[in-house]
Amino acid sequence: MRARAGSAALVVALLAGCQASGPESVKTPVSTPAAPRSSPSHPSRSPAAPTPAPQYLMPLALVVHATRPTANVTVTDARRVVASGAVSWSAIGQSGGRMRVFSTEERSASDVLRAVRNNRDVLGIVPADAVDPRVRVLTVGSRHPLRDPEHYPLRIHSEKPVPEITTLAAVGDIMLGRRVGARHQSDPGAPLRPFAKRLAAAEITVGNFESTLSRAGSPTQGGDSFAASQLVIPGLRAAGFDLLSLANNHVGDYGDRALRQTLDRFASKKIATVGAGDDLAAARRPIVIQRDGVRVGFIAVDSIGETPAATRNRAGTNRLNMPPRTGPLNRSALRRITSDIRALNQRVDVVVVLTHWGTQYTHRPEPSQRAAARAFADAGADLVIGGHPHWVQGLEMADSAVVVHSLGNFVFDMDFQTKTREGIFLEIVLWGDTVKALEPVPYVIDNNFAPRPIGGDRARGILTDLWRSSRGPFAQ
């Protein structure tokens, strides 16, 4: 939407007020008092004017190209840029030379966002309700405009309130068996601990659990058969995991009985699972998680194999055969899954599809991944988040859905390659039924098979791999 006349003066005045008394002074909605009612003793008096719509406060977000690094801008620098513009990225503490500032003072929000998506040298200034996940928002004064709008220091009047905010965290492949389990026998949850607090801070935390919780059977994949101890469950709970996808090629590594025990053990500890079940109906069944009135629905699919496909009378995964392991793309199964997505979309505010697909040890997605993702998006998916390749793979849009082809390993003992020890997890922000932001967090798996936060050149290298294999607004 275009800024209304006088918006520049409003912004400058609001910023000046915030500078004097801080964000707390303007954190409540601003309402205009109702006009006085006409008095019955003056019947000739004109009827009272309609009560103006209440006014709310909306964050004024600074947005950059999705491939620019997350950065914090000081409040002073942000106010200066909003009030008078800037010509250099150094004005907000970033590198990059010349900067062009576009705002809704002169352009529509959609025009500003388009300019940001198309040019890494553009800084956009837009109301936060216009932001979408194809751009990156900057924090100001260490406050995030989408996560913490009440305390964010730059805000303008709006006719719309900020909707309910929900945060999600999504991680890649979690494998707590084999050498990981052997290394941490005395403390099975230890590999999750470096990020446990951060993951648990999200209102919904999900990941792909790449093993069984039982050895009640013979190993089906030799030395690549993964079984973790039940004692990892407290560590998963401490890290905030609400939901684990079991739609993968290792949940069946010890046969039917072990798979069923794995399902039962997670259920008994109140960690939901999706994508595998005692039969096909259970494997197809979505999980809906509600937070403060916002309903987020999850469906998971496995395209790799090894674990049996669930049938009417056999336990297994929610299978979508496709290249490179179970292909060609099974159009009948795709129609079944998209039908499930459409039905789920009628029940929830946001639909997330968790996929296990693709070729290992490459940044390049399979064409069939893109075909399936488009079908998921057409059916109503808002996010498609993939795993299995063990390397990060890029982001792209499928219609209005964000597709993340692979997050890489989160906990794994694959220490034979640099890329199998690098990954990202996602921090996602929803406003009501809308995906507003999706921020990748890079890490490196250490010699004890635990993911560790990193920065500097190593973090930039992981993100560069991500952006180089991305498309559209996420391509570097």
Steps between C-alpha positions, in 0.01 A plus 500: 500500500614857443587717797235759579574868467699634791653163585852642505406753767324227699804275487741774602274611783459144628872438488568817692251392765661157526841658536384706793319233694584163342273244337304439818337844462321396182448129545122508545248561220412867451126558485316822411227592754145471375318823410250622764145376455233756408294627790123435502449864613635621164307302238617729222868418561670304217550127558833402652778408256583129472760379745835479318658158464744419780866558426768241569877500484678307225878437485682683223732231365837537331522227235783378279560232238449148638867412444632788708619406849287546807612822664410732784460873440534747784187699578682826424615378158157363416327826586749693293444280195120516536503877538747596229613192307861391454740426218727240658450167674751614759230741626325197654815304583505272194753449224416539135579850377220712354146452636169613353211559742142439383205564731122509492521877525545510120405148383253225574619229739489245219728721286745540788511125564544428130797737487656330804454151352658607171800694631736424790589871516148609604381555857123505530292673768149356525230436760561154646162370388624530139808281557517151350763221527663593169694778675708520818404731786766670711480540874512850645636551848517118521121480461339301220206678333310177433584301813486783753290782351390631838853598596638577155603869505375617156122497467233691313124530527294234324133419463581131550634332814789255494346151479593203718872419472619138488862389476621170357841332493572223248816288496630235261604139557539395865688170533577407861605137441816329371815695596297791640332270751824320581679831565225626734389190689519676836314810374287412195353848465836677492520549120181709511612724782694773311179622334247371751414837653463671164285223354283477810435876480292444185133431558513202264818297438523223241766275346559173315585211736728279290495171691291266714468494878517120505721209398217246521595337174788435262682795338379543144776731373811349655729766649262769376223378729429770757344446841512752784440440868166594653709715733533763226138600554566732798763678290251544217244636743754738655574633150129573459412247232124487460495294182736259326466378144554125467450507123851385419707202388631403846196477728454145367863393553413228754180377345129525567500437875771758567316757288179446696689524830656826384155645431373385838800633690471849356124500560546397864732798553267748330721575201282494188618318189391535138567319173513142629245278668362156573325513163452737207215691662720575802802589284289746299343659805603864545592655832347834597671712766314802633662798669286792622230434244734445203481147358805363319456171314778259404515220244817297435599287200788262428638455148819304576391146586672234718228550762193322359219708360199479730200306371154415635652226716873579520688761702720740309535849360278731300669423169532715191717311253724725293862524375773422578421200723136403453417689180344575254269748666187311601216724384236293678677537836555870429126545446431318827740725691376822341146392587612468862660846482180654364295342777749619763500850352129525577566433869806708581659841450841384373599174327857363524611201291811318627673301225772235486627508143784573261853388417763472771818710514400774258363853519288438190133400547342242271250634243241273662541687828393818326208323330375358830549832682292683239222244543515539879480880464208480259318284757549759776843445657660814642840345577680197358806398704723218381774269620706189413774633264731562804608828337310827499296566187346825393179695550247605241137599466231267365215741445461659846663211690861508616690182411818404686642197323737378775611624840790254513595295806419633847649220713691229312828308507583571133842650567651384169410821310499869578154552352339220704611686814339826391133587511234755572187505706211736442345758727157581361258776598126483433259791532163335527464282190793656313866398480681830560866404541726202456856537626769232451740445790831333402695260722781245487486149651797459735721198570245377756228506232319800651397809298678817615416863421753675280564836341753666274628346180376147578143620550519712186628199306206282604253772407679557170448131416133548585450814290695366201266202476192718550267658247298816462520748790735270693768474230829675555 
